[in-house]
Amino acid sequence: MTQEITIIIAATFGFLAIILGAFGAHFLKKKLTTDQLTSYETGVKYQMYRAIVLLTLGLQFNEKYANSLLLFTIGVLLFSFSIYGLVLSDAFGKKMKFLGPITPLGGLCLAAGWLLLGVSIL
């Protein structure tokens, strides 16, 4: 990844986290159960956290962070977006159960990204 791509991904994730968070707080609040809303909010939070990390690393770009940046990006796509899909599909009566195993894979990518970031500093 390049510095520009990293910052674009960070901005996109940040933008979408704001939009999806507002969507959840204003529109979905009446349609989701408390547990569903909590899960949805977890997806939004993790997405925003990674947007901030990507932006920070993008502004101080170093090629040695490339693998961490890639894992953070993949992790958000798998973790947060599978949660959105699971919650929304369940709320509207057609739960996409195949997304269930994808969420932990995204979490593993996020954790591995942090591990590689630490190793890359050494």
N, C-alpha and C positions, 0 to 999 in steps of 0.2 A: 504494500500500500504506500501511496505517496502522502505527503503532508496535506495536499489539497483534497484528496479523496477522503482521508481521515476526517478532516474538518467538515466536509460535505455530509458524510455519514453521521457525524455527531450532531450537526444542525438538523438533519432529517429526523433522527431519533428524538431529539429534543422537541422539535416541532410536533411530531406525532404523539409524543407523550403528553404534551399540553392538550392537544385536540382530543385524544382518546380519554384523558383524565376528565376533561370537561364533559365529554359525551357520557362517561360513566356517572359523573356526579349529578348531571342535570336530566339526562334522558333515561339512562338505565336504572337509576336509583329506584324508580317505581316498578320496574320490570324484573329486577333481580332479587333473589333472596339475600339475606345478610352474608351467608357463606360465599355465594357467587360474587357479590360485590367486593368482599374482602379479597378473593382470589384475583379478580379483575384489577383491583388497586395494587396488588402485589406485582402484577405484570407491568403496570404503569410505572411503579416506583423503580423496579429493576431496570426498566428501559431508560428512565431518566438518569439514574445513577451512572449507567454505562455511557450515556450521551455526554455527561460531564467528564467522565474519565477519558473518553475518546477526544473530546475537545482539548482537555488539558495536555494529553500526550501529543495531539496533533499540533498544538501551538509550540511545543518543545520537541518537535519531531526528531526522531533518531531511528535509523533503519533497524537497530537492534530491538526495537519494540514491535516490529512488523507482525511477528507471530501472535503476540498478545493482542494486538489490535484486531487481527483477523478472528481470533477466538472470541473476543468480546462481541464483535459484529455478528458472527454466527450464533453465539450464545443468546444474544437478544432476539434474533429472528426465531430461533427454536424455542426459547423459554417464554418470552413475553407473548409472542404472537400465537403460540400454541395455547397459552392460557386464555387469550382473547377468544380464540376459536372454540375452545372447550366451553367457556362460560356462555358465550353468545349462542352457540348451537344448542346447549342445554336449555337456556332460557326460552328459546323459541321452538322447543320441542323436537329437535332433530340432532341430538348430541353426536358429535363426531368423535367417537371413542378412540379412533386410531391416533388422535392427537395426544392421548394420555402418555404414551411412552416417549413422545418427543420432548415433553417438558423437562424431564430429568437429564436428557442428553444436552439440552440447552444449558441447564445448570452446571453440568460437568464442563462444558466449554467455558462458561464464565469462571468457574473455579480454576481451570487449567490456564486461562488467560492471566489470572492473578499470579499463579505460581510461576509462569514463564516471565511475567513482568519482573518479579523478584529475582529470578535467576539471571535475567538479562542485565540487571544492575550490577550483579557480581561480576 
